[in-house]
Amino acid sequence: MFKGSIVAIVTPFKKGKVDEKALGDLIEWHISQDTKGIVPCGTTGESATLDYKEHYRVIDITVEIVNKKIPVIAGTGANATDETIMITKQAKKSGADAALLVSPYYNKPTQEGLYRHYKAVAEAVDIPIVLYNVPGRTAVNILPTTVARLAEIKNIVAIKEASGDMKQVSEIIRLCRDKITVLSGDDFTTLPLLALGGKGVISVSANVVPKDVSMMCSLWMKGQHDGARSIHYKIEPLNAAMFIETNPIPVKTALAMMGKIQEELRLPLCEMSSANKEKLKKVLIDLKLI
């Protein structure tokens, strides 16, 4: 169901509110650039600072504009299981094709707690579920053995793996085989993850170079490994620049430089430092994006 370049899309703001026109324009652009799926309200979409009304509205807009052309995987994760179920139910009602569930953050649940959390959501909402493992953000790692247990639940269909640990990715694929789709959650690991048997990426860099990320995945899947590798090295400076400060500060700054959105974030995130902005600008110039 999910493969290739899936963008974790930013949420544009204008004067403190969601910039619905800019969001719509970005979605249309991604469809034209061969992006294979869109994730609204993920980490890159600043979900942590969207209120419920805004969160649901961003999902509604995405579903409406995509109009079934590509999958919409709505970010619905929270650190309380009941809250996660509530948001996921609303995403299904809005017409999302799947839900991306970040592992509960701050609570630091055990592996058994993680299993029960995801199982409870899967049983409460009949929608395809993508696990999201990002221990650098959540302070908890979903271990391969836990992923294998969860892969036995029929509507848990994929995992966004953002641990950066290729040994862990390999173990997930070895244990789960075709029971779960493994997607990269870090752009710099996309190519090695594809080599291990992963199927694509939920990407930050695709916000800026959607066609390149999509082509890299497509070429690899077609066995054109040299072409895919060439794109990997072409965009590697951008992949690094996207994390020169906390995501999504660099990606929103880049899109603003490209004239696609306003350069606006929500506190506690703030504008990029001048020195880092110059470094980012050079990367964009080198890629002929500005």
Phi, psi and omega in degrees: 000324184237126179201163177077207185271113177246123186270130169275091194286144176289159171255105180290141175241153175213116182055042174087352182245161176297128179273092187295324179294314180297320178298314179300318179296320178297317180298314178300319179298316180297319178299318181290337183264011175074024170297139188264355179183159181230133175250104171274150174065036169268193177302315180295335178273012178055041182302329183296338181246011171271136173282172185302317182299315179295316180304310181293324181294318179298319177296315180302314181299315182298312180299316183296314185285321178298320174052045175070009179292321178218162181292144171249119180249100187282131172289120184226011185283149176210173182268003172243132184297317180298320178294319178300317178298317180300312183292322181293321176299319180293321178297319177296317178300325180287344178104013176298147181278337181198172179234136175259119186245105174295145178296144183306127184260156178074317180299327185056060179292158173287174177298324177294321178295319177298315179301312183293325178300305183294323178297318180297318180293315181300322180284332183276334184229118181277080180214145175301134185243133174251117175292151180227108182256109180222074187301335177295338178259325191259343182071017175215141183249126175280109185287153181306323179295326177289319176300318180297321176296316182291330180295344177282346178276127196300324183262009169267105196248343185204167173222134169269111187259107182241031176281338184078004185258104182290334174295320178294318177300315180301318181292322177299313182294321179297317183284323189264335184052235184268014180281343181212143177270130180256125180241142176290143174248005177227124184302326183289346179258003186300309183297311177298327178293320176299321180296330180280346181119006173292167188247356181164204186212142164261106202251143169274313183300332180296343172299329187258319181233065186301319183294320180297313182295319179296317181294321179301313180296316182297315180297319180298315181296332178275359181085007179269071192291325179295319178295318179295318180296322179299317178293320178306311182288330177297316186264000182301320176300326177291317178305317179293318182294333180293347180235023177292334167225176185302129173297133012257028181302308182295319183293322178290325177295318178298314180295327175294317177300328180277356177081019184264334178215170171283149177276083186218128177236172177250136174302140017274003172282145181221178185296157182289148177295153182300318181297315180289327178297322178294320177297316179296317180302317180299318179299316180294322178295316180299327179271004179060037179266340174223000000 
